[in-house]
Every structure is written in structure tokens, then in C-alpha cells.
Amino acid sequence: MEHLNGVGWIAAIIIGGLAGWFAEMFMKSNTGIFMNIILGIVGAIVLNAILAALNISLGVGWIAYLVTGFIGACILIAVGRMIRR
């Protein structure tokens, strides 16, 4: 089984949901639980790819995944807002 940043798939869904929810609250967007999970997971994957390209690592484990998911989800929300305008 492949792991995401040192966490398993089930943990990635739970942590991604938390990261997306935190990003929703921080960015004052109005998304549902399913979109929070998607934003958190995709945000973590996107930000990890960006950081890897820049040769930067925030570490492994659930805290690093939560931080990258939160920051990545905030970026995705901001990009979504720019596209809609």
C-alpha cells in the first residue's frame, strides 16, 4: 500500500478533511464536508509537489500532512476565487 507523506490512505482522508475544514474556516469559504476532504488531500498533494520541485520538505507524518494540506487547500481556494472573478 502506498503512503502519502508518511500517512496511510484512511489517515490521509481524515487529516485531509481536517485540513480542508481549517482552510474553509480560515478563508471564510462555504464548502461542504466532501469538498473539505478533497481540498485538504489535493492541497497536500499539490503543495508537496511544489515543495519537492523547490527541494523543500516540511517533514513526514500527520502534522506535516495537516500543515501542507491546510496551506495547499488555502491556495486552491484562493485560485478558485480568482478564476470565478
Secondary structure by P-SEA (a helix, b strand, c coil): ccccccccaaaaaaaaaaaaaaaaaaacccccaaaaaaaaaaaaaaaaaaaaaacccccccaaaaaaaaaaaaaaaaaaaaaaac
